[in-house]
Amino acid sequence: MTHALVLGAGVSGMAAARLARRLGYGVTIYDSRPTLEPLKEGFGAVTGEWDHLILRDADMVIASPGFPERSRPITDALEAGVPVVGEVEFAWPHVGCPFVAVTGTNGKTTVTEAASAMLRASGIDAPTAGNIGTPLADFAGAGHEVLVVEVSSFQLHLTETFHPMAAALTNVAEDHLDWHTSLHSYRQAKAKIFANQGPDDLLVYDADDPGASSLAETARSRRFPISGRRFVPEGGGVAEGAVRVMDVVIPVDTLPFDDPTHLFNIGCAAALARVAGASPEAIATAATRFHRPPHRRQPVGEWGGVLWVDDSKATNLHSALASIRSFDRVVLIAGGLAKGMDISPLAREPNVKMAIGIGEAGPQVVEAAGDRGRLAVTMEVAVEMAAMAAEPGDTVLLAPGCASFDQFAGYADRGDTFARLARERHAEVRS
């Protein structure tokens, strides 16, 4: 009997363990944290500090995304000659239906959800899977017509045969260097989304993003560049007041947002959905009803001529810069856990009238801002500072450029806290 050692007892690891057991494997789960989840489902489990002897009976290792490429369990397994795969690589051959895949530094969740909505509007059973929520392993043999799979660089890193019929590379910029150790390694991981594609497969990417465009040049797929600012003759984009992709036409004035980022995301999703069988009419209809997921340039309120915007999902420099540049005059709240990145360029954007630093990277923001910088210990202090500084016509923007785990449970918790404090302050001023 093949014996699999699963690294991680979280959602991804448990899904991989269940699939391995269904395939007839013996399964042991390792997690450094004490947990009862494996035992509740009848799996053998090892917890505590890692010891290479845990590999003794393993014929293969299935790694969860939480284990960096240079973590000891993975390096010890490779040194011992034990094959290491990720949950996505292990699961995809058993899915049993066509699938499209989406990756990128930013925008992958939006594109994934939009493509799924477009397919479902066409009457096609097409749930989302992967990094967006439910692990791919839980969809093995489930009998869906199509899957729309979001894959992170962590998941792609440990793939070798992964082969989507159509793939999207939304953009590629510096991120997660604490996990990948270098930008080169990060880019190599992203490129694995199209590594096994051929001329009959589709690769959609942002024609205006240098990182995505340069990486796409190495693909053997049918390349399909899209722009949210212009029309690309060999692909698609914006022309004559509409997003135009293949035979799909979506009038811009029917969409809830018209910024270039949203127009690209909609065009990208439309290309994936069309290739997967959605009709042009259903795609256009779904696009008009589609709203960004929460915490992505989400208006919180407008009081006294000042717009408050929650973009807590802007967890890296690339996404935060795009957010800042969407507004004319910004009071910026930025900082958090920088993941090895330099986020100081945020504070130097010319339309930032004040940069308020929070979290571990807060001092970096303040130093870069010079006289325009202010350091806040808590989000409550940051909101108060922003309210005092903002004038009619300004936008108070939470675009941290960093992860949230130094102060919050996640980016959603950070965004919710910002929105709650902004509304509470407005209510106090009015009372």
Secondary structure, DSSP 8 states (H G I E B T S, - for coil): --EEEEE--SHHHHHHHHHHHHTT-EEEEEESS--SHHHHTT-EEEESS--GGGGTT-SEEEE-TTS-TTSHHHHHHHHTT--EEEHHHHHGGGS-S-EEEEE-SSSHHHHHHHHHHHHHHTT----EEETTSS-GGGGTT---S-EEEE--HHHHHT-SS---SEEEE----S--HHHHSSHHHHHHHHHTTTTT--TTSEEEEETT-HHHHHHHTT--SEEEEE-SSSB-TTSBEEETTEEEETTEEEEGGGSS--SHHHHHHHHHHHHHHHHTT--HHHHHHHHHH----TTSSEEEEEETTEEEEE-TT--SHHHHHHHHTTSSSEEEEEESB-TT---GGGGG-TTEEEEEEESTTHHHHHHHHGGGEEE-SSHHHHHHHHHHH--TT-EEEE--SSBSTTTSSSHHHHHHHHHHHHHHHHHHHH-
